[in-house]
Every structure is written in structure tokens, then in C-alpha cells.
Amino acid sequence: MAAASLTVGAAALVVVSAVALQPDSVRTIQLKGSYVIVERESDDDGKSQRDNVTVRADSGDVQSKSTCVLDEQGSYDQLVEFFTRLTNAVDTGDSTAVAALARFPLRVNGAGTREIRNAAELRTQYDRVFIAKVVSSIRAADPHVVFCRRGSAMIGQGVVWANLERGRISFHVVNQ
């Protein structure tokens, strides 16, 4: 699978399409102070593929290790592209672009749990969902430092969670 972008107004969506994958490949991505090792694996029957993602400090210490199942979370590259778009939209305060990257109902966990029903409601409540602490965590997060668990992927120590549904990666949880 590969990500293709589609621009709708000011918002860009990440749409997943099927293309040939290269199973059993390994690559390293150097970051500032750390690096990411991405290993693509497939089951013996070749039907299920996953990206094993290990983040290591430059010293070699493991910072995180997870497995992204391509048909649940999307590939590592798709997730990096998605989280880069989300980070850029949040960084500029573009509530329309952020809403276009969300899946509804959007769960917001803070003092309590609430749901945002649609894009219009998110745009109206944007400053109450993306409070300073959330925006700061997203800005500080490197979109390359992806962690996958239980069918979802996150950045920023779990401030935002996303997954693949109906061929589209979107975020569905914001933790304040």
C-alpha cells in the first residue's frame, strides 16, 4: 500500500491505495538524537504485512518498539505522512485542515471524556480540544517517531491516536 494525497480545499487527506510492497526489507532513518529502524515483514502466505518500528537513541538504547499492521494502522510511511500533515495543520492553527484529518465521532479525553460529532463541531470547539498542552505536545513530536498498538498509531506520547479505516488514515482520539 502507498499513500496518495488528495487536496480538498485547504485540507489534505491521506488516502491509501494498493500497490506492490517490498517485504522483508530493512531501513534506517536518522533523526536528531535518535534513529528509526523500519523492518517490513510478511506472513508466510504473504497476505498480512507489517512494519516493525524501533526507535533508538544515538547511544543505541531502545526508546520504543512496536509493530504496525498495514491493514489496521497503515504502513510506517503512510503514518509519517499523515502525522506530518496533522502536525503542520495544528502548528498553523488550521482547524479546517485538522478537521479533514479526523474521524468522527472524535473522542477527546481530558478532565472527562467527550465526543465531537462532526467537522463543523470540531472547528467550533477547536480551541477547547487543541488546548495549549495538546498543541505543545504535537509541535514537540517528531512525526517519524510512530508507535503502534492495538490497531492504532500515535505520536507525542499518545496525545493523538490514528488508524486506517475504509482506506483512509484519520485520527480518532485526542488525549489532553
Residue, then its C-alpha position, 0 to 999 in steps of 0.5 A: m500500500a502507498a499513500a496518495s494525497l488528495t487536496v480538498g480545499a485547504a485540507a489534505l487527506v491521506v488516502v491509501s491505495a494498493v500497490a506492490l510492497q517490498p517485504d522483508s526489507v530493512r531501513t534506517i532513518q536518522l533523526k536528531g538524537s535518535y534513529v528509526i529502524v523500519e523492518r517490513e515483514s510478511d506472513d508466510d502466505g504473504k497476505s498480512q504485512r507489517d512494519n516493525v518500528t524501533v526507535r533508538a537513541d544515538s547511544g543505541d538504547v531502545q526508546s520504543k518498539s512496536t509493530c504496525v499492521l498495514d491493514e489496521q494502522g497503515s504502513y510506517d510511511q503512510l503514518v509519517e505522512f499523515f502525522t506530518r500533515l496533522t502536525n503542520a495543520v495544528d502548528t498553523g492553527d488550521s482547524t479546517a485542515v485538522a478537521a479533514l484529518a479526523r474521524f468522527p465521532l472524535r473522542v477527546n479525553g481530558a478532565g472527562t471524556r467527550e465526543i465531537r460529532n462532526a467537522a463543523e463541531l470540531r472547528t467550533q470547539y477547536d480551541r477547547v480540544f487543541i488546548a495549549k498542552v495538546v498543541s505543545s505536545i504535537r509541535a514537540a513530536d517528531p512525526h517519524v517517531v510512530f508507535c503502534r498498538r492495538g490497531s492504532a498509531m500515535i505520536g507525542q506520547g499518545v496525545v493523538w491516536a490514528n488508524l486506517e479505516r475504509g482506506r483512509i488514515s484519520f485520527h480518532v482520539v485526542n488525549q489532553 
